[in-house]
Structure formats: C-alpha cells, structure tokens
C-alpha cells in the first residue's frame, strides 16, 4: 500500500522523527495513501509510546482511528481504491 518502512524496532527517536517528517512531506493525496500514512503514524507513535510516553500513545490511538475511518469510507463507496 505504501513505501513506509514496516520494521521500526531498531530506530532511534530522532530517526523516527525524521521518518515521520518525510511522511508528512509526502502529502498523501488519495484515501488509500492517507490510510497508509495514518497506519504508519500509528505504528511509529506506538514505538515512541513504548518508552512510557502517554502523549505518544494517545497520538497512536488517534492515528488508528483516522485510518479506520478512511478505510470505512473507502469500503462504503465501493472499495475500489484500496
């Protein structure tokens, strides 16, 4: 669905932030691209939350919610864009 990395486990905080900023700069234009972006954002902030950061955990939850809303919208209009 995207070119976002799948394994974030070996990355440092600054590397994760750089990946996130690069993803934001990509300006996802389709619903499928936006869903992939929010999925990546959720995974990235989940890694950051593992250090006990409740704000990062909340951002990850919000990103998952946005991803799910976008995927539901795609499904409701025929699902052809995924």
Secondary structure in CASP SS format (residue, H / E / C, confidence):
PFRMAT SS
TARGET T0000
AUTHOR 0000-0000-0000
METHOD secondary structure of the structure
MODEL  1
X C 1.00
X C 1.00
X C 1.00
X C 1.00
X C 1.00
X C 1.00
X C 1.00
X C 1.00
X C 1.00
X C 1.00
X C 1.00
X C 1.00
X H 1.00
X H 1.00
X H 1.00
X H 1.00
X H 1.00
X H 1.00
X H 1.00
X H 1.00
X H 1.00
X H 1.00
X H 1.00
X H 1.00
X H 1.00
X C 1.00
X C 1.00
X C 1.00
X C 1.00
X C 1.00
X H 1.00
X H 1.00
X H 1.00
X H 1.00
X H 1.00
X H 1.00
X H 1.00
X H 1.00
X H 1.00
X H 1.00
X H 1.00
X H 1.00
X H 1.00
X H 1.00
X H 1.00
X H 1.00
X H 1.00
X H 1.00
X H 1.00
X C 1.00
X C 1.00
X C 1.00
X C 1.00
X H 1.00
X H 1.00
X H 1.00
X H 1.00
X H 1.00
X H 1.00
X H 1.00
X H 1.00
X H 1.00
X H 1.00
X H 1.00
X H 1.00
X H 1.00
X H 1.00
X H 1.00
X H 1.00
X H 1.00
X H 1.00
X H 1.00
X H 1.00
X H 1.00
X H 1.00
X H 1.00
X C 1.00
X C 1.00
X C 1.00
X C 1.00
X C 1.00
X C 1.00
END
